[in-house]
Amino acid sequence: LMELIKTKKVEKNILFLNKIEKASSVVPQFDVFLMTSEREGGPTSVLEAMLMGVPVVSTQVGVVPEVIKPGENGLFAPVKEANLLATHVIEMLDNELLHQKCSQNARELIQKEFNSNVIANQTKTLYEQLIQS
C-alpha cells in the first residue's frame, strides 16, 4: 500500500496510524468517514461518525440502508462498488452544501433516534413482547 500511495502521489493525504487507543477520538478530524466493509453487524462506527457530524460514505451493510438517506445525511453504494464509493467521497468533498447538510442532518438523526432513552425504550418494548408471546 505504501508503494501505491507513493506512485499515486497522495502521501500527504493518507496516514497509517496503526493501533490507536480510543480511536474514535480522531474521527472529528476527518473530512469524510468512509466505511468499505462487505459485512457488518452495525456498523457502530458509522453511527459514531454521524453523531460527531462527520459526513459518511459507506457500503450498504448492516443498518446503513435504514439509517442513511442518500443526499440527506450521507451517501452509500453497493458492496464492492469501489468506483461509486470514490465518486461519493469526491462529491462529499467538492460539494460544501452537501457536506454541511449531511453533517448536520446526520448528527440530528443520531441525537434524536439513537440516544440512550430511545434505545432503552425499544429494548424494553422488545422484551415485553417476548415475555407476552
N, C-alpha and C positions, 0 to 999 in steps of 0.2 A: 504494500500500500504506500509506503514511504517513497518508493521509486516512482509509482504512478503519480503521486502528488507532485513530485519534482518535475516529472515530464509534462504535466498539465499546468505547471507554474501556478499552483494555488496554495503553496506553503503558508503564506500569510493568512489564509482563510480557514485552515484546518488545524486543529490541535488534537494531539493524542494525549489524554490526561491520565491514562492508567486507572487504577482504582482510587476513588475519592471518597473519603468518609463524608457522609451527609451530602451526597452528590446533588440532591435536589436544590441545594443552596446556590448552585451555579446556574440553574435554569433561568432566573430572571435576566441573566446577561445575554441570552440567546435572542437573535432576531426572529427566528422561526424554530419551532420544535418539530423535528422530523422523526416519525415512527415508521420503520420499514419492515416490521415483523410480518411473518407469514401466518403465525398463530399467536393469540394472546387470550388470556382469561379476562382481562380488563380492557385495556391496559390502564392501570392506575396512573402511570407516568403521564399519559395524555391528559387525564383529568387534573393532575397536579399542575401541568404546564398551563392548562386553561385557567385554573384558579389564579395562577401567577400573572395572567394576562399576556402570556406568550402565544402568539398565533400558532396553530397546529396544522401540519400537513401529515397525513397518516395513510397507511394502507387500511382497507376495510376489514379490520379484525376486531374481535370481541365486541364491545359496546360502541365502538366508533360510529357505525352507521346510525345508531339510535341517538347518539349524543351530538354528533357534528351535523349541522345543517350547512351544506356546501355554500360558500359565499356569504354566509351569515355569521358563523362563529368558527370557521376553519375550512379545510379542504381535505378530500380524501380520494384515493384511487384504488382500483382492484389490486389484490396481491400480485406481485411480480410485474407490475406495470411501472418500471423504473423511469421510463421517459415521461409518463404522465405525472409521477411524483416530482420529478425535476422541473417540469413545466409549472406545476403548482407552487413549488418553492420560489421559483423566479417571479411568478405572478405576485406572490405574497410580498416579496422583497421590493418589487418595482412599483406596486400599486399601494401607495401610502394610505389612501382611503380604505381599501380593503383590509390592510394591515391593522389600522386603528379600529375599524368596525368589528373585525373578528376578535381582536384582543378584548375589547370592551364587552361584546356580547358573550364571549366565552366565560369571562370572569363572572358576569352577572348570572349566567345559567348555573354555573357550579355553586355559587353562593346561595342561589335560590333553591335549586333542586337536589343538590348533593351535600347539603350541610348535615351535621350530625343529628339534628332533630328529625329531619325528613327521613334519613336512612334508618334511624331508630324506630320511627313510627311504621315504616314499611316492613321492617323486620318483625316488629310486634304483630302487625296485621297478618303476616305470613304464618307466624307461629300460631296465632289464634285460629286461622283457617285450617291448619294442620291438626290442631287439637280437636276441632269440631268434626273433622272428616273421618 
